[in-house]
């Protein structure tokens, strides 16, 4: 279905996990996006201009999962990629750029592709769910912000810092985009002792190993 695929990860540990999963598969290019949506947009744009010929862009890595939607070690496949804090605060609450009429904070994904990815992962040992994945510039660290995000984005499953930047660059080139995240921690009050980064990287590796088995061919 797709020929050449660009995968963008924030840091080298995520890139290495994806590469281990892919094995010797030259249809995928895996590059570093950097941390945060701005770096991700710039580096994805650069990658798209330097190589070109891509049919699909994937933002991948580890992320925080929202309670009841994605547990630690699970994999989340995006149904939408949303810049959750792109807007303004008002006395009545948050207003997105969409509501202000200044653009959009949401980039859609190919629903058929997302469903095929979810179904493929469900047929393996990976625990997978789907839902909106939000991009933030400041990682959530309080119960209050967690509650605001879950109210603002119904069904939100995971939180990362690069997806919207990667998606914006792909969208500008007319390319389909997907976000795939393995959960290392729960979104909310920060407790580094409860993070399981190694487990999340192992899930990310397993997910990409599964996706090379004909799904994205």
VOGUDREN-959232 format. One record per atom (N, C-alpha, C): residue in three letters; x, y, z. Coordinates in steps of 0.02 Angstrom, whole numbers, plus 50000, padded with zeros to 5 digits. Layout:
! VOGUDREN-959232
ALAXYZ/...
END
This chain:
! VOGUDREN-959232
UNK500414994050000/UNK500005000050000/UNK500435006350000/UNK500965006250040/UNK501415011950043/UNK502115009850022/UNK502445014149985/UNK503115012649963/UNK503635014750014/UNK503855020950009/UNK504385023550053/UNK504065027050113/UNK504305025450173/UNK503995027950234/UNK504525031350277/UNK504365037450299/UNK504805041150344/UNK504535040650416/UNK504965038450461/UNK504795038050532/UNK505215043150570/UNK504885047250610/UNK505225052350649/UNK505145050850724/UNK505705050550759/UNK505695049750832/UNK506055055550864/UNK505885056850927/UNK506185062550961/UNK506925061450977/UNK507085055551004/UNK507765054351029/UNK508025047751003/UNK508675046751012/UNK509015041050982/UNK508785034351012/UNK508595034151076/UNK508365027851105/UNK507735025451070/UNK507285029951053/UNK506675028251016/UNK506855026050945/UNK507295029750913/UNK507505027950845/UNK507805020950844/UNK508225019450893/UNK508555012950894/UNK508045007250904/UNK507535008550946/UNK507015003450957/UNK506635002150892/UNK506455007550856/UNK506105006750793/UNK506535002850743/UNK507175004550739/UNK507625001250692/UNK507694993850709/UNK507734992150773/UNK507764985050791/UNK507134981450769/UNK506564984650776/UNK505944981550754/UNK505904980650679/UNK506154985650643/UNK506114985350570/UNK506594980350540/UNK507164979350573/UNK507674974850544/UNK507954977750480/UNK508104973350434/UNK508404975450370/UNK507844977150321/UNK507544982850329/UNK506984984950287/UNK507144991850258/UNK507334992050196/UNK507564998350167/UNK507005002750142/UNK506385000650153/UNK505815004950135/UNK505695010350187/UNK505995009650246/UNK505895014450300/UNK506535018550310/UNK506445025050317/UNK506975029450342/UNK506775031750412/UNK507215030950460/UNK507065032950529/UNK507545038550548/UNK507255044350564/UNK507655050250577/UNK507445053550643/UNK507885057850669/UNK507755061250732/UNK507375067750720/UNK506825068450757/UNK506425074650753/UNK506655079850803/UNK507005077650857/UNK507135082250911/UNK506545082550958/UNK506625086151013/UNK506105086451065/UNK505675092651055/UNK505025091851056/UNK504565097451050/UNK504295098250980/UNK503715101650973/UNK503395102150908/UNK503765106450858/UNK504125111550881/UNK504475115850833/UNK505055112150802/UNK505485109150844/UNK506045105250817/UNK505785099650772/UNK505245096450792/UNK504965090950752/UNK504735093350684/UNK504405099050681/UNK504175101750617/UNK504765103550572/UNK505265106850601/UNK505855108850562/UNK506225102850535/UNK506365097950578/UNK506765092250557/UNK506385087550511/UNK505725087150519/UNK505325083050472/UNK505305086450404/UNK505215092950403/UNK505225096550339/UNK505885095650304/UNK506435096250342/UNK507105095250313/UNK507175088250283/UNK506955083250321/UNK506995076350297/UNK506595075350233/UNK506015078350230/UNK505585077550171/UNK505885080850110/UNK506225086550120/UNK506535089950063/UNK507185086650041/UNK507555084050089/UNK508205081050072/UNK508135074550033/UNK507645070450052/UNK507575063950019/UNK506985064049970/UNK506395065549995/UNK505815065549951/UNK505595058549932/UNK505045058249897/UNK504795051849873/UNK504435047749925/UNK504285050749983/UNK503935047050035/UNK503195046550020/UNK502895041050043/UNK502185039850035/UNK501805040550100/UNK502165040350156/UNK501855040450222/UNK502365042950273/UNK502125046850322/UNK502555049150377/UNK502265046650442/UNK502695043950486/UNK502475041550551/UNK502865045050606/UNK502515047850654/UNK502825050350715/UNK502795044750766/UNK503375042850793/UNK503395037050837/UNK503825038450898/UNK503685034850952/UNK504085035551012/UNK503705033151073/UNK503955034951131/UNK503615033351193/UNK503225039551215/UNK502765038551262/UNK502315044051281/UNK501975042451347/UNK501625047451372/UNK501205046451430/UNK500515044051409/UNK500215039751448/UNK499555037151433/UNK499045039751483/UNK498435040951460/UNK497905043351504/UNK497555037451537/UNK497435038151601/UNK497125032751640/UNK496465030551609/UNK496385024051603/UNK495775021351574/UNK495795020851499/UNK496305023651468/UNK496355023551395/UNK496975019751370/UNK497525020151407/UNK498145016751386/UNK498585015651447/UNK498725009351461/UNK499145007551518/UNK499875007451497/UNK500315007451548/UNK501035007051535/UNK501195000651498/UNK501595001251445/UNK501764995551403/UNK501304994551343/UNK500724997851344/UNK500264997451287/UNK500525001751229/UNK500235000651170/UNK500385004651111/UNK499745008351091/UNK499805014751074/UNK499245018751052/UNK499345020750980/UNK498835019950940/UNK498825022150870/UNK498355028050864/UNK498575033350834/UNK498185039550833/UNK497575039050788/UNK497035042150811/UNK496455043450768/UNK496435050750747/UNK496815054850783/UNK496905061950767/UNK497525064250804/UNK497855069250777/UNK498465072050808/UNK498315079350824/UNK498325081150888/UNK498045087450910/UNK498565091450950/UNK498655097750932/UNK499065102350972/UNK498635104951029/UNK498695101751086/UNK498205102851140/UNK498245109651172/UNK498825112851169/UNK498905119351202/UNK498985125151153/UNK498775124151090/UNK498825129351039/UNK498185133451040/UNK498205139051075/UNK497605143251083/UNK497725148451136/UNK497195150451170/UNK497255155651221/UNK496855153551283/UNK497075156051340/UNK496685155451401/UNK496225161451407/UNK495615160251428/UNK495135165651440/UNK494835164651509/UNK494475169651535/UNK494145168751600/UNK493655162951600/UNK493415160951541/UNK492935155451536/UNK493275148751519/UNK493945148851515/UNK494295142751499/UNK494715143351436/UNK494935137751410/UNK495375137551352/UNK494985138051287/UNK495245141851239/UNK494965142151171/UNK495515140351122/UNK495385135451079/UNK495875133351030/UNK495915138250972/UNK496435137550931/UNK496485141750872/UNK495915140550824/UNK495635134550826/UNK495055132950784/UNK494465137450803/UNK494345137950868/UNK493795142050893/UNK493915149450881/UNK494555151350881/UNK494725158350869/UNK494725160250794/UNK494715155150752/UNK494705156350680/UNK495395157850651/UNK495925155450686/UNK496605156850664/UNK496965150850634/UNK496605145650619/UNK496915139650592/UNK496635133550624/UNK497035128350628/UNK496785122150658/UNK497315119050703/UNK497095116150757/UNK497535112650804/UNK497485105150794/UNK497125102850744/UNK496985095750734/UNK497175093650663/UNK497555088250659/UNK497715085250594/UNK497455078150594/UNK497045076550546/UNK496745069950542/UNK497215064750515/UNK497035058450526/UNK497415052950499/UNK496965048750454/UNK497275044550414/UNK496895039950371/UNK496575034750417/UNK495925035050424/UNK495575030650471/UNK495655023250452/UNK495645021850387/UNK495725014950365/UNK496425012350383/UNK496935016450372/UNK497615014450390/UNK497665013350465/UNK497405018050505/UNK497435017450578/UNK497095010950600/UNK496525009350571/UNK496175003250589/UNK496574997050570/UNK496894997150512/UNK497294991450491/UNK497884990450538/UNK498184995850560/UNK498754995350607/UNK498514992550673/UNK497964995050699/UNK497684992550762/UNK497524985150756/UNK497194983150702/UNK497014976150694/UNK497624971650690/UNK498144974050655/UNK498754970050649/UNK499094969150717/UNK499114974350757/UNK499434973850822/UNK499014969650870/UNK498354969850863/UNK497924965750905/UNK498034958350892/UNK498254956650832/UNK498364949650815/UNK499054947250838/UNK499394951350877/UNK500034949450907/UNK499954949650982/UNK500504949451017/UNK500484949751091/UNK500444956851117/UNK500424961651073/UNK500434968751094/UNK499734970851115/UNK499694974351171/UNK499054977351192/UNK499014984251161/UNK498504985351120/UNK498464991451080/UNK497784994751089/UNK497775001251085/UNK497165005051085/UNK497245010751035/UNK496695014151020/UNK496725019850975/UNK496345025651005/UNK496515031650982/UNK496185037651006/UNK496605043750988/UNK496345049651002/UNK496735055650990/UNK497375055551031/UNK497925057851001/UNK498555058851036/UNK498695066351036/UNK498795069151095/UNK498905076351100/UNK499655077851102/UNK499825083551072/UNK500495086251074/UNK500505092251119/UNK500985092551165/UNK501055098251210/UNK501785100651209/UNK501875107051226/UNK502555109651232/UNK502815108851303/UNK502365108351351/UNK502545107051420/UNK502195100651442/UNK502575095551458/UNK502275089151478/UNK501845090051540/UNK501285086851541/UNK500815087451596/UNK501115084451660/UNK501035088051716/UNK501315085751779/UNK500855086551838/UNK500225088351827/UNK499755089151882/UNK499085085851865/UNK498715084351917/UNK498055081551908/UNK497585086551875/UNK497675092951891/UNK497235098151863/UNK497305098551787/UNK497925098651763/UNK498035099051691/UNK497795092751657/UNK497895087051689/UNK497645080751661/UNK496885081051651/UNK496535083551702/UNK495805084051698/UNK495595088851642/UNK495965094351635/UNK495805099251582/UNK495885096051513/UNK496415092251503/UNK496535089151438/UNK496015083851422/UNK495825079851471/UNK495325074651458/UNK494645077751442/UNK494505083551472/UNK493875086951457/UNK493915090451389/UNK494495093051372/UNK494585096751309/UNK494595092251248/UNK494885086251257/UNK494965081551201/UNK494635074951220/UNK493995074051204/UNK493655067851223/UNK494005061751195/UNK494095056751237/UNK494405050551216/UNK495155050651209/UNK495475056151231/UNK496205056751223/UNK496545050751256/UNK497035047851219/UNK497355041751242/UNK498075042751265/UNK498425047251232/UNK499135048051247/UNK499355055251237/UNK499925056951268/UNK500205063651263/UNK500945063151245/UNK501135066851192/UNK501825067351172/UNK502005074551159/UNK502605075651132/UNK502835082551121/UNK503035083951049/UNK502955079051004/UNK503195080050936/UNK502675078750882/UNK502145075050896/UNK501695072650844/UNK501415078050799/UNK501175083550829/UNK500865088750789/UNK501385092050742/UNK502005092850766/UNK502525095750724/UNK502675091350664/UNK502735084850676/UNK502845080150621/UNK502245080150573/UNK501655080150602/UNK501045079950561/UNK500965086250519/UNK501135091950548/UNK501065098250511/UNK501535098350451/UNK502145095750459/UNK502615095550404/UNK502375090850350/UNK502115084950370/UNK501855080250320/UNK501245083050284/UNK500805086150322/UNK500185089050294/UNK500355094450243/UNK500875098450257/UNK501065103750210/UNK501305100950144/UNK501555094750145/UNK501785091550083/UNK501255087050053/UNK500645087050082/UNK500105082850056/UNK500195075450069/UNK500565073750123/UNK500705066750138/UNK500275064350197/UNK500055058150196/UNK499695055350253/UNK500165054450312/UNK499895054850372/UNK500305054450433/UNK499945050250485/UNK500335046950526/UNK500075042750580/UNK500545043650640/UNK500265043150700/UNK500675043350760/UNK500585036750798/UNK501155033850817/UNK501155027550854/UNK501585028550916/UNK501275027450975/UNK501625028751038/UNK501575022651084/UNK502135020951116/UNK502145015851169/UNK502155019451236/UNK501765017151283/UNK501655020851345/UNK502175018951398/UNK502515024051423/UNK503035023051474/UNK502805025351544/UNK502295029551546/UNK502075032351610/UNK501365034751604/UNK501055036051661/UNK500375038551662/UNK500395046251662/UNK499965049351622/UNK499905056551622/UNK499615058851689/UNK499935063851719/UNK499705066351783/UNK500295068451826/UNK500215068651891/UNK500765070651935/UNK501385066351921/UNK501955069651912/UNK502565066251891/UNK502845061951947/UNK502955055551930/UNK503255050751976/UNK503745046551937/UNK504365048951932/UNK504865045651891/UNK504995038451912/UNK504875036951976/UNK504995030152000/UNK504515025151969/UNK503945027651945/UNK503435023151915/UNK503505022551839/UNK503965026251810/UNK504055025951737/UNK504385019351718/UNK504185016551662/UNK504465010351636/UNK504675011451563/UNK505205015351555/UNK505435017151489/UNK505675011051450/UNK506025006451484/UNK506265000451450/UNK505694996351422/UNK505154995551461/UNK504574991751437/UNK504254995251377/UNK504215001851380/UNK503915005551324/UNK504325004851261/UNK504985005251267/UNK505415004451208/UNK505354997451180/UNK505284992451223/UNK505184985651199/UNK504534984951161/UNK504004988251185/UNK503364988151150/UNK503404991751084/UNK503774997251082/UNK503865000951019/UNK504224996650968/UNK504744993250990/UNK505114988650945/UNK504654983150919/UNK504264980150963/UNK503814974750943/UNK503284977150893/UNK503044983250904/UNK502534986050860/UNK502804986850789/UNK503404989450782/UNK503674990450715/UNK503894983850683/UNK504074979050723/UNK504214972450695/UNK503584969550664/UNK503024970550698/UNK502384968050672/UNK502174971850609/UNK502314978250607/UNK502074982350551/UNK502454980950486/UNK503024977750490/UNK503384976050429/UNK503134969650397/UNK502694966050431/UNK502464959550406/UNK501884960350357/UNK502004964450305/UNK501524965050252/UNK501014970550259/UNK500944973450320/UNK500424978250332/UNK500534984650291/UNK501144987150291/UNK501284993450257/UNK501624992450190/UNK501514986750160/UNK501814985350094/UNK501364987950039/
END
